Amino acid sequence: MNRPGPAVRWAGRLLCWTLGVAMLAAATEAVLSPDAAWWQTAWPVPWYLVPAWALLWAALRAWEKHRQGHGRPTDEDVPADYDQAA
């Protein structure tokens, strides 16, 4: 099993937490409608960050897979005992 590297895991966690904060901010905006002047600028910021973190995660993951050589298995990768019928 190939676990993602630390950079990919970090980027994935950052993406998930930012998405969670964005949903919480949207719910706060919908339910409470805060009147603070800074709130109107602040609440959509996490939504702007989500695509950036998603692109970062996707790029890191693709680079990691490319570096590890993930591709179609060759005949040498298949164990010999797989040739036998059950």
C-alpha positions in Angstrom: 0.0 0.0 0.0 1.4 3.3 -1.0 0.6 6.1 1.4 0.8 9.6 0.2 3.8 11.5 1.3 3.8 14.1 4.0 3.5 17.1 1.6 0.4 15.5 -0.1 -1.2 14.7 3.3 -0.5 18.2 4.5 -2.1 19.7 1.4 -5.1 17.4 1.7 -5.6 18.3 5.4 -5.3 22.0 4.5 -7.9 21.6 1.8 -10.3 19.8 4.1 -9.9 22.3 6.9 -10.3 25.2 4.6 -13.5 23.7 3.1 -14.8 23.1 6.6 -14.1 26.7 7.6 -15.7 27.9 4.4 -18.9 26.0 5.1 -19.0 27.2 8.7 -18.6 30.8 7.5 -21.3 30.4 4.9 -23.7 28.9 7.6 -22.8 31.8 9.9 -23.6 34.3 7.1 -26.9 32.6 6.3 -28.1 32.2 9.8 -26.7 35.0 11.8 -26.0 37.7 9.1 -23.3 39.5 11.2 -23.3 43.3 10.8 -19.6 43.8 11.4 -18.0 45.7 8.5 -15.0 43.3 8.2 -17.3 40.2 8.0 -18.6 41.0 4.5 -15.0 40.8 3.3 -13.8 38.0 5.5 -16.5 35.3 5.1 -15.9 34.4 1.4 -12.1 34.3 1.8 -12.0 30.5 2.6 -14.1 29.8 -0.6 -11.4 31.6 -2.6 -8.7 29.4 -1.0 -10.4 26.1 -1.6 -9.6 25.9 -5.4 -6.0 27.0 -4.7 -5.5 24.2 -2.2 -7.2 21.7 -4.4 -4.9 22.5 -7.3 -1.9 22.3 -4.9 -3.0 18.9 -3.6 -3.7 17.6 -7.2 -0.3 18.8 -8.4 1.6 17.3 -5.5 -0.3 14.0 -5.8 0.3 13.8 -9.6 4.0 14.6 -9.1 4.3 12.0 -6.4 2.7 9.3 -8.5 4.9 10.3 -11.5 7.9 10.1 -9.3 6.9 6.7 -7.9 6.4 5.4 -11.4 2.7 4.4 -11.0 1.5 3.2 -14.3 0.2 0.0 -15.8 1.9 -3.1 -14.4 4.2 -4.9 -16.7 4.4 -8.7 -17.0 7.4 -8.6 -14.7 5.3 -7.0 -12.0 2.7 -9.9 -11.9 3.6 -12.7 -9.6 4.2 -16.1 -11.3 1.6 -17.9 -9.2 -1.1 -15.7 -10.7 -0.8 -17.8 -13.9 -2.3 -20.8 -12.3 -6.0 -21.3 -12.3 -7.8 -21.7 -9.0 
